[in-house]
């Protein structure tokens, strides 16, 4: 199953009041494993950068001035995400901006049925605590030391790691899927190694006699009597392990 982990950076909080996308980052995962394929673009928002937004992501108007417009990358972006589920933290925020940009181009919006909101998943799994991305990275021991500011691609990469832990997929990855089930944990008859000769008992004759005497005190119907080793035949020759002298 292919999924796309997605994050964006913007000029503000409300696309209906003129705020625009300035960065998109996507990470492809397949069967809950990152494939290494990513999509990343900085975008010219065609407007100024508020100080509050710059403090969050550090993307200035000057830096973004020569970057492409969303209209110039819309086709390649849509091709990359395809029709696959989109994994987003606080999905309504990011998809609101993406759909606002698509609306400006008279393109069909991304349906909300495709969204997997990791914020909602985290709130269900960890109720009553903060579930920001940094909090989840700390909770799942994911290194986010590079995250000095918000960045769409870096945040998507971190979210992909969080998502795998959040849904419990990382433990299932420990199973070797290409190993036949019948030989995991239990060796088959064809693979079980046999000793050339049985190991000698570590119990002395005195130990065995004391054990028999103890069981005898329980009466004739004691179930443990069924598991007593047979009384050795005194006429049988003593056997030893090869290369080990008797008495050692």
C-alpha positions in Angstrom: 0.0 0.0 0.0 1.4 3.4 -1.1 0.9 6.4 1.2 2.2 10.0 1.0 3.3 11.8 4.2 2.8 15.5 3.5 3.6 18.8 5.2 3.4 22.5 4.1 4.6 25.9 5.2 2.6 29.0 4.6 2.5 32.8 5.0 -0.1 32.5 7.8 -3.1 30.6 9.1 -6.0 31.3 6.8 -6.0 30.7 3.0 -9.4 32.5 2.7 -7.8 35.7 3.9 -5.0 35.7 1.4 -2.4 33.5 3.0 -0.5 31.2 0.6 1.7 28.1 0.4 5.5 28.7 0.5 6.7 25.1 0.8 5.5 21.6 0.2 7.3 18.4 1.3 6.2 14.9 0.7 7.6 11.5 1.6 6.5 8.3 -0.1 6.0 5.2 2.1 5.1 1.7 0.8 3.7 -0.9 3.1 4.5 1.4 6.0 8.2 1.7 5.0 9.8 4.9 3.6 11.0 4.2 0.0 13.4 7.1 -0.2 11.3 9.0 -2.8 10.4 12.5 -1.9 8.9 15.6 -3.4 9.9 19.1 -2.3 9.3 22.6 -3.6 9.6 26.1 -2.3 7.0 28.4 -3.7 6.7 32.1 -4.5 3.6 33.2 -2.6 3.2 36.4 -4.6 2.9 38.4 -1.5 4.9 39.6 1.5 6.0 37.4 4.4 4.6 38.4 7.8 7.1 38.5 10.6 5.2 35.9 12.6 5.4 33.3 9.8 9.1 34.1 9.1 9.8 33.4 12.8 8.3 29.9 12.4 10.0 28.7 9.1 12.6 31.3 8.3 11.6 31.7 4.6 11.9 35.3 3.6 10.2 37.1 0.7 13.7 37.6 -0.8 14.5 33.9 -0.7 11.2 32.9 -2.3 11.2 35.7 -5.0 12.7 33.4 -7.7 10.9 30.2 -6.7 8.2 28.8 -8.9 4.5 29.7 -8.5 2.2 26.9 -7.4 0.6 27.0 -10.8 4.0 25.9 -12.3 4.4 22.9 -10.1 0.7 21.8 -9.7 0.9 19.0 -12.3 4.1 17.5 -10.9 2.8 17.7 -7.4 -0.5 16.0 -8.3 1.3 13.3 -10.2 3.5 12.6 -7.2 0.7 12.2 -4.7 -1.5 10.3 -7.2 -4.7 8.9 -5.7 -3.0 7.5 -2.6 -3.9 8.3 1.0 -2.3 11.5 2.4 -0.8 11.3 5.9 -0.8 14.8 7.5 -0.5 16.1 11.0 -3.5 18.4 11.6 -4.7 17.6 8.1 -7.4 20.2 7.8 -4.8 23.0 7.9 -2.6 21.7 5.1 -5.3 20.4 2.9 -7.2 23.8 3.3 -4.2 25.6 1.7 -3.6 23.0 -1.0 -7.3 23.0 -2.0 -7.3 26.8 -2.0 -4.3 26.8 -4.4 -6.1 24.2 -6.6 -9.2 26.3 -6.6 -7.3 29.3 -7.9 -6.4 27.1 -10.9 -9.9 25.8 -11.3 -8.6 22.3 -10.4 -10.5 19.6 -8.5 -9.8 19.7 -4.7 -8.2 16.8 -2.9 -11.1 14.9 -1.3 -10.9 14.7 2.5 -11.7 11.0 2.3 -8.0 10.5 1.3 -6.7 12.1 4.5 -5.1 10.2 7.4 -4.8 12.8 10.3 -2.0 11.8 12.6 -3.1 14.4 15.1 -6.4 12.7 15.5 -4.7 9.3 15.7 -2.3 10.6 18.4 -5.1 12.1 20.5 -6.9 8.8 20.5 -3.8 6.9 21.5 -2.4 9.5 23.9 -5.4 11.4 25.3 -5.0 14.3 27.7 -1.4 15.2 26.6 0.2 17.4 24.0 0.5 15.7 20.7 2.6 18.2 18.7 5.1 16.7 16.3 8.0 17.5 18.7 6.1 15.8 21.5 5.5 12.7 19.4 9.2 12.6 18.3 10.2 12.7 22.0 7.6 10.1 22.9 8.8 7.6 20.3 12.5 8.4 20.7 12.8 9.9 17.2 15.8 12.3 16.7 14.4 15.8 15.8 17.5 17.7 16.7 17.7 19.1 13.2 14.3 20.8 13.6 15.4 24.2 14.7 12.7 25.7 12.6 9.7 24.3 10.7 10.5 22.8 7.3 8.0 21.0 5.1 10.3 18.2 3.9 12.1 17.6 7.3 8.7 17.6 9.1 7.3 15.1 6.6 10.3 12.9 7.2 9.8 13.1 10.9 6.1 12.5 10.6 6.7 9.4 8.5 8.7 8.0 11.4 6.1 9.0 13.9 3.3 7.5 11.8 5.0 4.1 11.6 5.3 4.1 15.4 1.9 5.5 16.0 0.1 2.7 14.2 2.4 0.0 15.6 3.8 -0.8 12.2 7.5 -0.7 13.2 7.1 -3.9 15.3 5.6 -5.8 12.4 8.6 -4.8 10.3 10.7 -7.0 12.6 9.1 -10.1 11.1 11.0 -11.5 8.2 8.2 -11.7 5.7 10.2 -13.8 3.2 10.9 -16.6 5.7 8.3 -19.3 5.7 6.1 -19.2 8.7 6.7 -22.8 9.6 10.4 -22.2 10.3 10.0 -19.0 12.4 10.6 -19.8 16.0 10.2 -23.6 15.5 12.6 -25.6 13.5 11.1 -28.0 11.0 12.0 -31.7 11.2 14.3 -31.4 8.1 16.2 -28.5 9.8 16.5 -29.8 13.3 20.0 -31.1 14.2 20.3 -34.4 16.0 23.0 -35.3 18.5 25.1 -38.3 17.4 24.6 -39.7 21.0 22.5 -38.6 23.9 24.1 -36.5 26.7 24.8 -38.5 29.9 22.6 -37.7 32.9 23.9 -35.2 35.3 22.1 -37.0 38.2 24.2 -39.4 40.2 22.9 -42.8 41.4 22.5 -41.3 44.9 20.4 -38.5 43.5 18.1 -40.9 41.7 17.7 -43.1 44.8 16.8 -40.2 47.0 14.3 -39.0 44.4 12.7 -42.5 44.2 12.5 -42.6 48.0 10.8 -39.2 48.1 8.2 -40.2 45.5 7.5 -43.5 47.4 6.4 -41.5 50.4 3.5 -40.1 48.3 1.9 -43.5 47.9 1.2 -45.9 45.1 -1.1 -43.6 43.2 1.2 -40.6 43.1 1.3 -39.3 39.5 5.0 -38.5 39.7 5.7 -42.3 39.9 4.9 -42.4 36.2 7.8 -40.1 35.4 10.5 -41.9 37.4 13.5 -43.0 35.2 13.9 -46.8 34.9 16.1 -48.5 37.4 19.5 -49.1 35.7 20.5 -52.6 34.8 23.5 -53.4 37.0 24.7 -56.0 34.5 24.9 -53.5 31.6 28.4 -52.1 30.9 29.0 -48.5 31.8 29.0 -46.0 28.8 30.9 -42.8 28.6 30.9 -39.9 26.2 33.6 -40.2 23.6 36.9 -38.7 24.8 35.6 -38.3 28.4 37.0 -40.6 31.0 34.6 -42.3 33.4 34.1 -40.4 36.6 34.8 -37.0 34.9 
